[in-house]
């Protein structure tokens, strides 16, 4: 599951860079990137508690 989240973050980051440079759906990509980062932070915190 964690590798899937990292893949999503990398894809969103690349899309964010492309959208930032070409002004294509910038707001939507920024929103998705923020949601992905929140998901990663949540997984990091939950993972540390489980160990």
N, CA, C and O atoms as a Tripos MOL2 file, in Angstrom:
@<TRIPOS>MOLECULE
protein
  204   203    51     0     0
PROTEIN
NO_CHARGES

@<TRIPOS>ATOM
      1 N           0.8180   -1.2000    0.0000 N.3       1 UNK1
      2 CA          0.0000    0.0000    0.0000 C.3       1 UNK1
      3 C           0.8570    1.2590    0.0000 C.2       1 UNK1
      4 O           0.5260    2.2480   -0.6530 O.2       1 UNK1
      5 N           1.9550    1.2110    0.7330 N.am      2 UNK2
      6 CA          2.8180    2.3910    0.8210 C.3       2 UNK2
      7 C           3.4670    2.6840   -0.5250 C.2       2 UNK2
      8 O           3.6230    3.8480   -0.8950 O.2       2 UNK2
      9 N           3.8470    1.6410   -1.2650 N.am      3 UNK3
     10 CA          4.4670    1.8810   -2.5720 C.3       3 UNK3
     11 C           3.4650    2.4930   -3.5460 C.2       3 UNK3
     12 O           3.8350    3.2940   -4.4040 O.2       3 UNK3
     13 N           2.2120    2.1180   -3.4130 N.am      4 UNK4
     14 CA          1.1750    2.7070   -4.2540 C.3       4 UNK4
     15 C           1.0250    4.1910   -3.9530 C.2       4 UNK4
     16 O           0.8660    4.9960   -4.8700 O.2       4 UNK4
     17 N           1.0710    4.5520   -2.7020 N.am      5 UNK5
     18 CA          0.9490    5.9590   -2.3190 C.3       5 UNK5
     19 C           2.1410    6.7490   -2.8320 C.2       5 UNK5
     20 O           1.9770    7.8640   -3.3270 O.2       5 UNK5
     21 N           3.3480    6.1800   -2.7200 N.am      6 UNK6
     22 CA          4.5280    6.8700   -3.2300 C.3       6 UNK6
     23 C           4.4370    7.0540   -4.7370 C.2       6 UNK6
     24 O           4.8470    8.0870   -5.2660 O.2       6 UNK6
     25 N           3.8990    6.0500   -5.4330 N.am      7 UNK7
     26 CA          3.7290    6.1630   -6.8840 C.3       7 UNK7
     27 C           2.7650    7.2860   -7.2220 C.2       7 UNK7
     28 O           3.0150    8.0690   -8.1380 O.2       7 UNK7
     29 N           1.6740    7.3650   -6.4910 N.am      8 UNK8
     30 CA          0.6920    8.4230   -6.7200 C.3       8 UNK8
     31 C           1.3170    9.7870   -6.4670 C.2       8 UNK8
     32 O           1.0800   10.7280   -7.2250 O.2       8 UNK8
     33 N           2.1090    9.9040   -5.4140 N.am      9 UNK9
     34 CA          2.7430   11.1840   -5.0940 C.3       9 UNK9
     35 C           3.7090   11.5930   -6.2000 C.2       9 UNK9
     36 O           3.7350   12.7580   -6.5990 O.2       9 UNK9
     37 N           4.4950   10.6580   -6.6960 N.am     10 UNK10
     38 CA          5.4530   10.9820   -7.7600 C.3      10 UNK10
     39 C           4.7150   11.4150   -9.0180 C.2      10 UNK10
     40 O           5.0940   12.4000   -9.6520 O.2      10 UNK10
     41 N           3.6600   10.6850   -9.3860 N.am     11 UNK11
     42 CA          2.8840   11.0410  -10.5780 C.3      11 UNK11
     43 C           2.2520   12.4160  -10.4000 C.2      11 UNK11
     44 O           2.2920   13.2340  -11.3190 O.2      11 UNK11
     45 N           1.6750   12.6800   -9.2460 N.am     12 UNK12
     46 CA          1.0570   13.9790   -9.0020 C.3      12 UNK12
     47 C           2.0910   15.1000   -9.0080 C.2      12 UNK12
     48 O           1.8140   16.2010   -9.4830 O.2      12 UNK12
     49 N           3.2720   14.8230   -8.4850 N.am     13 UNK13
     50 CA          4.3200   15.8360   -8.4770 C.3      13 UNK13
     51 C           4.7480   16.1830   -9.8960 C.2      13 UNK13
     52 O           4.9400   17.3540  -10.2250 O.2      13 UNK13
     53 N           4.8970   15.1570  -10.7390 N.am     14 UNK14
     54 CA          5.2630   15.4060  -12.1350 C.3      14 UNK14
     55 C           4.1550   16.1720  -12.8380 C.2      14 UNK14
     56 O           4.4240   17.1230  -13.5700 O.2      14 UNK14
     57 N           2.9080   15.7620  -12.6200 N.am     15 UNK15
     58 CA          1.7850   16.4720  -13.2250 C.3      15 UNK15
     59 C           1.7070   17.9120  -12.7220 C.2      15 UNK15
     60 O           1.3580   18.8230  -13.4720 O.2      15 UNK15
     61 N           2.0330   18.1030  -11.4530 N.am     16 UNK16
     62 CA          2.0100   19.4450  -10.8830 C.3      16 UNK16
     63 C           3.0570   20.3220  -11.5640 C.2      16 UNK16
     64 O           2.7930   21.4810  -11.8830 O.2      16 UNK16
     65 N           4.2490   19.7610  -11.7850 N.am     17 UNK17
     66 CA          5.2870   20.5200  -12.4660 C.3      17 UNK17
     67 C           4.8760   20.8670  -13.8880 C.2      17 UNK17
     68 O           5.0930   21.9890  -14.3440 O.2      17 UNK17
     69 N           4.2800   19.9030  -14.5920 N.am     18 UNK18
     70 CA          3.8210   20.1600  -15.9560 C.3      18 UNK18
     71 C           2.7020   21.1920  -15.9430 C.2      18 UNK18
     72 O           2.7060   22.1210  -16.7510 O.2      18 UNK18
     73 N           1.7550   21.0390  -15.0440 N.am     19 UNK19
     74 CA          0.6430   21.9830  -14.9420 C.3      19 UNK19
     75 C           1.1000   23.3660  -14.5290 C.2      19 UNK19
     76 O           0.5400   24.3700  -14.9680 O.2      19 UNK19
     77 N           2.1120   23.4190  -13.6900 N.am     20 UNK20
     78 CA          2.6350   24.7110  -13.2450 C.3      20 UNK20
     79 C           3.2970   25.4430  -14.3980 C.2      20 UNK20
     80 O           3.1750   26.6610  -14.5260 O.2      20 UNK20
     81 N           4.0020   24.6890  -15.2380 N.am     21 UNK21
     82 CA          4.6940   25.3320  -16.3490 C.3      21 UNK21
     83 C           3.7590   25.6320  -17.5170 C.2      21 UNK21
     84 O           3.9800   26.6030  -18.2420 O.2      21 UNK21
     85 N           2.7300   24.8280  -17.7120 N.am     22 UNK22
     86 CA          1.8310   25.0230  -18.8480 C.3      22 UNK22
     87 C           0.4590   25.5830  -18.4540 C.2      22 UNK22
     88 O          -0.3680   25.8480  -19.3250 O.2      22 UNK22
     89 N           0.2140   25.7610  -17.1720 N.am     23 UNK23
     90 CA         -1.0560   26.2800  -16.6480 C.3      23 UNK23
     91 C          -2.2450   25.4060  -17.0650 C.2      23 UNK23
     92 O          -3.2800   25.9160  -17.4940 O.2      23 UNK23
     93 N          -2.0850   24.0980  -16.9350 N.am     24 UNK24
     94 CA         -3.1540   23.1550  -17.2680 C.3      24 UNK24
     95 C          -3.6640   22.5390  -15.9720 C.2      24 UNK24
     96 O          -2.9290   21.8190  -15.2970 O.2      24 UNK24
     97 N          -4.9070   22.8120  -15.6220 N.am     25 UNK25
     98 CA         -5.5580   22.2330  -14.4480 C.3      25 UNK25
     99 C          -4.7020   22.3650  -13.1930 C.2      25 UNK25
    100 O          -4.6160   21.4330  -12.3940 O.2      25 UNK25
    101 N          -4.0780   23.5090  -13.0230 N.am     26 UNK26
    102 CA         -3.1680   23.7230  -11.9060 C.3      26 UNK26
    103 C          -3.8280   23.5890  -10.5480 C.2      26 UNK26
    104 O          -3.2530   22.9920   -9.6380 O.2      26 UNK26
    105 N          -5.0040   24.1240  -10.4010 N.am     27 UNK27
    106 CA         -5.6670   24.0860   -9.1030 C.3      27 UNK27
    107 C          -6.0460   22.6580   -8.7150 C.2      27 UNK27
    108 O          -5.8870   22.2670   -7.5580 O.2      27 UNK27
    109 N          -6.5380   21.8900   -9.6600 N.am     28 UNK28
    110 CA         -6.9290   20.5090   -9.3640 C.3      28 UNK28
    111 C          -5.7120   19.6760   -8.9960 C.2      28 UNK28
    112 O          -5.7630   18.8940   -8.0460 O.2      28 UNK28
    113 N          -4.6280   19.8300   -9.7280 N.am     29 UNK29
    114 CA         -3.4210   19.0680   -9.4350 C.3      29 UNK29
    115 C          -2.8440   19.4800   -8.0850 C.2      29 UNK29
    116 O          -2.3710   18.6290   -7.3330 O.2      29 UNK29
    117 N          -2.8770   20.7710   -7.7680 N.am     30 UNK30
    118 CA         -2.4050   21.2200   -6.4600 C.3      30 UNK30
    119 C          -3.2470   20.6200   -5.3430 C.2      30 UNK30
    120 O          -2.7070   20.1990   -4.3200 O.2      30 UNK30
    121 N          -4.5460   20.5760   -5.5240 N.am     31 UNK31
    122 CA         -5.4230   19.9880   -4.5250 C.3      31 UNK31
    123 C          -5.1240   18.5060   -4.3410 C.2      31 UNK31
    124 O          -5.0500   18.0300   -3.2080 O.2      31 UNK31
    125 N          -4.9510   17.7730   -5.4300 N.am     32 UNK32
    126 CA         -4.6470   16.3480   -5.3410 C.3      32 UNK32
    127 C          -3.2830   16.1140   -4.7000 C.2      32 UNK32
    128 O          -3.1120   15.1520   -3.9500 O.2      32 UNK32
    129 N          -2.3180   16.9730   -4.9830 N.am     33 UNK33
    130 CA         -0.9980   16.8420   -4.3800 C.3      33 UNK33
    131 C          -1.0720   17.0570   -2.8690 C.2      33 UNK33
    132 O          -0.4300   16.3290   -2.1120 O.2      33 UNK33
    133 N          -1.8310   18.0270   -2.4330 N.am     34 UNK34
    134 CA         -1.9900   18.2700   -1.0000 C.3      34 UNK34
    135 C          -2.6730   17.0770   -0.3370 C.2      34 UNK34
    136 O          -2.2660   16.6590    0.7470 O.2      34 UNK34
    137 N          -3.7020   16.5240   -0.9710 N.am     35 UNK35
    138 CA         -4.3810   15.3500   -0.4080 C.3      35 UNK35
    139 C          -3.4360   14.1520   -0.3250 C.2      35 UNK35
    140 O          -3.4710   13.4030    0.6510 O.2      35 UNK35
    141 N          -2.6000   13.9710   -1.3350 N.am     36 UNK36
    142 CA         -1.6360   12.8650   -1.3060 C.3      36 UNK36
    143 C          -0.6220   13.0570   -0.1820 C.2      36 UNK36
    144 O          -0.2600   12.0950    0.4950 O.2      36 UNK36
    145 N          -0.1670   14.2800    0.0220 N.am     37 UNK37
    146 CA          0.7850   14.5460    1.1090 C.3      37 UNK37
    147 C           0.1510   14.3060    2.4740 C.2      37 UNK37
    148 O           0.8090   13.8010    3.3840 O.2      37 UNK37
    149 N          -1.1100   14.6610    2.6220 N.am     38 UNK38
    150 CA         -1.8120   14.3890    3.8760 C.3      38 UNK38
    151 C          -1.9020   12.8850    4.0990 C.2      38 UNK38
    152 O          -1.7300   12.4110    5.2220 O.2      38 UNK38
    153 N          -2.1720   12.1340    3.0380 N.am     39 UNK39
    154 CA         -2.2210   10.6770    3.1490 C.3      39 UNK39
    155 C          -0.8800   10.0810    3.5470 C.2      39 UNK39
    156 O          -0.8310    9.1470    4.3470 O.2      39 UNK39
    157 N           0.2070   10.6090    3.0000 N.am     40 UNK40
    158 CA          1.5380   10.1080    3.3610 C.3      40 UNK40
    159 C           1.8540   10.4140    4.8170 C.2      40 UNK40
    160 O           2.3630    9.5530    5.5350 O.2      40 UNK40
    161 N           1.5630   11.6120    5.2520 N.am     41 UNK41
    162 CA          1.8190   11.9740    6.6480 C.3      41 UNK41
    163 C           1.0200   11.0860    7.5790 C.2      41 UNK41
    164 O           1.5290   10.6520    8.6130 O.2      41 UNK41
    165 N          -0.2240   10.8120    7.2250 N.am     42 UNK42
    166 CA         -1.0600    9.9270    8.0350 C.3      42 UNK42
    167 C          -0.4560    8.5300    8.0940 C.2      42 UNK42
    168 O          -0.3880    7.9340    9.1680 O.2      42 UNK42
    169 N          -0.0140    7.9970    6.9510 N.am     43 UNK43
    170 CA          0.5690    6.6580    6.9290 C.3      43 UNK43
    171 C           1.8630    6.5910    7.7140 C.2      43 UNK43
    172 O           2.1380    5.5810    8.3620 O.2      43 UNK43
    173 N           2.6590    7.6400    7.6700 N.am     44 UNK44
    174 CA          3.9000    7.6610    8.4400 C.3      44 UNK44
    175 C           3.5890    7.6410    9.9390 C.2      44 UNK44
    176 O           4.2240    6.9110   10.7010 O.2      44 UNK44
    177 N           2.6190    8.4370   10.3490 N.am     45 UNK45
    178 CA          2.2690    8.4680   11.7700 C.3      45 UNK45
    179 C           1.6640    7.1660   12.2430 C.2      45 UNK45
    180 O           2.0020    6.6930   13.3280 O.2      45 UNK45
    181 N           0.7860    6.5770   11.4660 N.am     46 UNK46
    182 CA          0.1550    5.3010   11.8500 C.3      46 UNK46
    183 C           1.1870    4.1820   11.8250 C.2      46 UNK46
    184 O           1.1640    3.3040   12.6870 O.2      46 UNK46
    185 N           2.0940    4.1990   10.8480 N.am     47 UNK47
    186 CA          3.1250    3.1740   10.7470 C.3      47 UNK47
    187 C           4.0700    3.1870   11.9350 C.2      47 UNK47
    188 O           4.5160    2.1300   12.3820 O.2      47 UNK47
    189 N           4.3760    4.3440   12.4420 N.am     48 UNK48
    190 CA          5.2780    4.4400   13.6080 C.3      48 UNK48
    191 C           4.5960    3.9240   14.8630 C.2      48 UNK48
    192 O           5.2500    3.3440   15.7300 O.2      48 UNK48
    193 N           3.2980    4.1260   14.9690 N.am     49 UNK49
    194 CA          2.5920    3.6300   16.1500 C.3      49 UNK49
    195 C           2.4870    2.1120   16.1360 C.2      49 UNK49
    196 O           2.5190    1.4780   17.1920 O.2      49 UNK49
    197 N           2.3610    1.5220   14.9500 N.am     50 UNK50
    198 CA          2.1920    0.0780   14.8360 C.3      50 UNK50
    199 C           3.4890   -0.6660   15.1590 C.2      50 UNK50
    200 O           3.4530   -1.8230   15.5770 O.2      50 UNK50
    201 N           4.6300   -0.0080   14.9660 N.am     51 UNK51
    202 CA          5.9220   -0.6730   15.1810 C.3      51 UNK51
    203 C           6.3220   -0.5470   16.5830 C.2      51 UNK51
    204 O           7.3820   -1.0400   16.9690 O.2      51 UNK51
@<TRIPOS>BOND
     1     1     2 1
     2     2     3 1
     3     3     4 2
     4     3     5 am
     5     5     6 1
     6     6     7 1
     7     7     8 2
     8     7     9 am
     9     9    10 1
    10    10    11 1
    11    11    12 2
    12    11    13 am
    13    13    14 1
    14    14    15 1
    15    15    16 2
    16    15    17 am
    17    17    18 1
    18    18    19 1
    19    19    20 2
    20    19    21 am
    21    21    22 1
    22    22    23 1
    23    23    24 2
    24    23    25 am
    25    25    26 1
    26    26    27 1
    27    27    28 2
    28    27    29 am
    29    29    30 1
    30    30    31 1
    31    31    32 2
    32    31    33 am
    33    33    34 1
    34    34    35 1
    35    35    36 2
    36    35    37 am
    37    37    38 1
    38    38    39 1
    39    39    40 2
    40    39    41 am
    41    41    42 1
    42    42    43 1
    43    43    44 2
    44    43    45 am
    45    45    46 1
    46    46    47 1
    47    47    48 2
    48    47    49 am
    49    49    50 1
    50    50    51 1
    51    51    52 2
    52    51    53 am
    53    53    54 1
    54    54    55 1
    55    55    56 2
    56    55    57 am
    57    57    58 1
    58    58    59 1
    59    59    60 2
    60    59    61 am
    61    61    62 1
    62    62    63 1
    63    63    64 2
    64    63    65 am
    65    65    66 1
    66    66    67 1
    67    67    68 2
    68    67    69 am
    69    69    70 1
    70    70    71 1
    71    71    72 2
    72    71    73 am
    73    73    74 1
    74    74    75 1
    75    75    76 2
    76    75    77 am
    77    77    78 1
    78    78    79 1
    79    79    80 2
    80    79    81 am
    81    81    82 1
    82    82    83 1
    83    83    84 2
    84    83    85 am
    85    85    86 1
    86    86    87 1
    87    87    88 2
    88    87    89 am
    89    89    90 1
    90    90    91 1
    91    91    92 2
    92    91    93 am
    93    93    94 1
    94    94    95 1
    95    95    96 2
    96    95    97 am
    97    97    98 1
    98    98    99 1
    99    99   100 2
   100    99   101 am
   101   101   102 1
   102   102   103 1
   103   103   104 2
   104   103   105 am
   105   105   106 1
   106   106   107 1
   107   107   108 2
   108   107   109 am
   109   109   110 1
   110   110   111 1
   111   111   112 2
   112   111   113 am
   113   113   114 1
   114   114   115 1
   115   115   116 2
   116   115   117 am
   117   117   118 1
   118   118   119 1
   119   119   120 2
   120   119   121 am
   121   121   122 1
   122   122   123 1
   123   123   124 2
   124   123   125 am
   125   125   126 1
   126   126   127 1
   127   127   128 2
   128   127   129 am
   129   129   130 1
   130   130   131 1
   131   131   132 2
   132   131   133 am
   133   133   134 1
   134   134   135 1
   135   135   136 2
   136   135   137 am
   137   137   138 1
   138   138   139 1
   139   139   140 2
   140   139   141 am
   141   141   142 1
   142   142   143 1
   143   143   144 2
   144   143   145 am
   145   145   146 1
   146   146   147 1
   147   147   148 2
   148   147   149 am
   149   149   150 1
   150   150   151 1
   151   151   152 2
   152   151   153 am
   153   153   154 1
   154   154   155 1
   155   155   156 2
   156   155   157 am
   157   157   158 1
   158   158   159 1
   159   159   160 2
   160   159   161 am
   161   161   162 1
   162   162   163 1
   163   163   164 2
   164   163   165 am
   165   165   166 1
   166   166   167 1
   167   167   168 2
   168   167   169 am
   169   169   170 1
   170   170   171 1
   171   171   172 2
   172   171   173 am
   173   173   174 1
   174   174   175 1
   175   175   176 2
   176   175   177 am
   177   177   178 1
   178   178   179 1
   179   179   180 2
   180   179   181 am
   181   181   182 1
   182   182   183 1
   183   183   184 2
   184   183   185 am
   185   185   186 1
   186   186   187 1
   187   187   188 2
   188   187   189 am
   189   189   190 1
   190   190   191 1
   191   191   192 2
   192   191   193 am
   193   193   194 1
   194   194   195 1
   195   195   196 2
   196   195   197 am
   197   197   198 1
   198   198   199 1
   199   199   200 2
   200   199   201 am
   201   201   202 1
   202   202   203 1
   203   203   204 2
@<TRIPOS>SUBSTRUCTURE
     1 UNK1         2 RESIDUE 1 A UNK
     2 UNK2         6 RESIDUE 1 A UNK
     3 UNK3        10 RESIDUE 1 A UNK
     4 UNK4        14 RESIDUE 1 A UNK
     5 UNK5        18 RESIDUE 1 A UNK
     6 UNK6        22 RESIDUE 1 A UNK
     7 UNK7        26 RESIDUE 1 A UNK
     8 UNK8        30 RESIDUE 1 A UNK
     9 UNK9        34 RESIDUE 1 A UNK
    10 UNK10       38 RESIDUE 1 A UNK
    11 UNK11       42 RESIDUE 1 A UNK
    12 UNK12       46 RESIDUE 1 A UNK
    13 UNK13       50 RESIDUE 1 A UNK
    14 UNK14       54 RESIDUE 1 A UNK
    15 UNK15       58 RESIDUE 1 A UNK
    16 UNK16       62 RESIDUE 1 A UNK
    17 UNK17       66 RESIDUE 1 A UNK
    18 UNK18       70 RESIDUE 1 A UNK
    19 UNK19       74 RESIDUE 1 A UNK
    20 UNK20       78 RESIDUE 1 A UNK
    21 UNK21       82 RESIDUE 1 A UNK
    22 UNK22       86 RESIDUE 1 A UNK
    23 UNK23       90 RESIDUE 1 A UNK
    24 UNK24       94 RESIDUE 1 A UNK
    25 UNK25       98 RESIDUE 1 A UNK
    26 UNK26      102 RESIDUE 1 A UNK
    27 UNK27      106 RESIDUE 1 A UNK
    28 UNK28      110 RESIDUE 1 A UNK
    29 UNK29      114 RESIDUE 1 A UNK
    30 UNK30      118 RESIDUE 1 A UNK
    31 UNK31      122 RESIDUE 1 A UNK
    32 UNK32      126 RESIDUE 1 A UNK
    33 UNK33      130 RESIDUE 1 A UNK
    34 UNK34      134 RESIDUE 1 A UNK
    35 UNK35      138 RESIDUE 1 A UNK
    36 UNK36      142 RESIDUE 1 A UNK
    37 UNK37      146 RESIDUE 1 A UNK
    38 UNK38      150 RESIDUE 1 A UNK
    39 UNK39      154 RESIDUE 1 A UNK
    40 UNK40      158 RESIDUE 1 A UNK
    41 UNK41      162 RESIDUE 1 A UNK
    42 UNK42      166 RESIDUE 1 A UNK
    43 UNK43      170 RESIDUE 1 A UNK
    44 UNK44      174 RESIDUE 1 A UNK
    45 UNK45      178 RESIDUE 1 A UNK
    46 UNK46      182 RESIDUE 1 A UNK
    47 UNK47      186 RESIDUE 1 A UNK
    48 UNK48      190 RESIDUE 1 A UNK
    49 UNK49      194 RESIDUE 1 A UNK
    50 UNK50      198 RESIDUE 1 A UNK
    51 UNK51      202 RESIDUE 1 A UNK
